[in-house]
Amino acid sequence: MNEYPGSESYRDAMSSVVILSCQPNSHPFQERHISLLEPVKIGRSVARARPASNNGIFDCKVLSRNHAVVWYENGKVRIKSRSHKYRH
């Protein structure tokens, strides 16, 4: 990153973390802190992609491998479904 620590783009990059928390009616998982310096895939675990506290991979059979993508843009967190069942 070539931005200096006081710049607006530097602050945006450093604050682009999404926290995913398990809700009472959801599949159980440990809280995730995911950096959004680049788009992040949300999906089911497969051979090489395993769940971790800093990624969007889940051990959940109801998710597709490429369920969604989440990213940070213009001060907002964005999410887009990539599963064909849920596209509108």
HELIX and SHEET records of a PDB file:
HELIX    1   1 GLU A    8  MET A   14  1                                   7    
HELIX    2   2 HIS A   84  TYR A   86  5                                   3    
SHEET    1   A 2 VAL A  17  LEU A  20  0                                        
SHEET    2   A 2 ARG A  32  SER A  35 -1                                        
SHEET    1   B 4 ILE A  57  PHE A  58  0                                        
SHEET    2   B 4 VAL A  40  ARG A  44  1                                        
SHEET    3   B 4 ALA A  68  GLU A  73 -1                                        
SHEET    4   B 4 LYS A  76  SER A  81 -1                                        
END                                                                             
